[in-house]
Amino acid sequence: MREQAKKMGVKSLRSEEAQKTSAECRLCKVALMTVTLWFVAWTPYFVINWGGMFNKPIVTPLFSIWGSVFAKANAVYNPIVYAISHPKYRAALEKKLPCLACSTEGRDGGSDAGSTATAQTSEKAESA
């Protein structure tokens, strides 16, 4: 099937609808991760302040500062999630820091260069 597609000049064996669905799933994952991180970041801040309303001696200044810093660091978490979810960024990160194991091979939405290299490698292995 791959050879026939290659002869016909087809770049991808996946239909346009399947690619659109895959892109929507990736976008949904990023959105869910962003919302989850928001709740994880702001829940301690909420709990500390809620507890401080009813029992003021339990909340020390240092205790309240840590909750605030963690919550406001959410502004740093979002760009990290968006960057790591982008296939070209992952490919560049893999070249610079291979020890992070953020390989794009075998994933949907990997960079075109990576998927082409993988396809060429598998074709050479089949012909050998």
WOKA-V266098 format. One record per helix or strand. SS is the DSSP state (2 for helix, 1 for strand). FROM is the first residue (numbers start at 1). TO is the last residue. If there is no record, write none. Layout:
BEGIN
SS/FROM/TO + SS/FROM/TO
END
This chain:
BEGIN
2/2/8 + 2/16/54 + 2/56/58 + 2/61/72 + 2/74/85 + 2/87/96 + 2/98/100 + 2/112/127
END
